[in-house]
Amino acid sequence: MKESTLKEFFEGKVGDDELLSDLTGAALTSGDVAHFRIEDMDTEFTVTTSHLVKVCDSALSGKLQPEQLKSIGFCLQASDTFDWDADTEEGGRVADIVFYLSSPEINYDLNAINLSLFKELLLHGGNPLGKTT
């Protein structure tokens, strides 16, 4: 997976199909351990709630599957070039959803109901998941 492709998806320069193609083979699982192949970007990019809404919309439309969402979440979580200010309201929402996407086994299943709730949290804040984050 190339961080630059994810950035271009966020910017609307590539669509679902290009992102999906790039995500193919990004995660390799051996037993309980997942290994992610990620190609770093050269520049920093600030992730906003609208970027993650695009990810949720792609998943809700059936374009992205849970394993691909996990790869996106892990890429964002581990990246030195994607950033957000978790001390702001919007950045806190981004941080929460990135955490949820990257670790569904300890958070929330990446199913349609939860993705709809993630989207609601991104758009409106609050705590639609009923859990303090």
KAKACOR-V842811 format. One record per backbone hydrogen bond with DSSP energy under -0.5 kcal/mol. CO is the residue of the C=O (numbers start at 1). NH is the residue of the N-H. Records with the same first field share a line. If there is no record, write none. Layout:
# KAKACOR-V842811
CO->NH, NH
This chain:
# KAKACOR-V842811
1->3, 39
2->5, 6
3->7
4->8
5->9
6->10
7->11
8->13, 14
9->12
15->19
16->20
17->21
18->22
19->23
20->24
23->26
26->37
28->35
30->33
33->30
35->28
36->38
38->40
39->3
45->47, 83
48->52
49->53
50->54
51->55
52->56
53->57
54->58
55->59
56->60
57->61
58->63, 64
59->62
65->68, 69
66->70
67->71
68->72
69->73
70->74
71->75
72->76
73->77
74->78
75->79
81->45
83->47
84->86
85->88
88->92
89->93
90->94
91->95
92->96
93->97
94->98
95->99
96->100
97->101
98->102
99->103
101->104
103->106, 107
109->111
111->115
112->116
113->117
114->118
115->119
116->120
117->121
118->122
119->123
120->124, 125
121->125
127->130
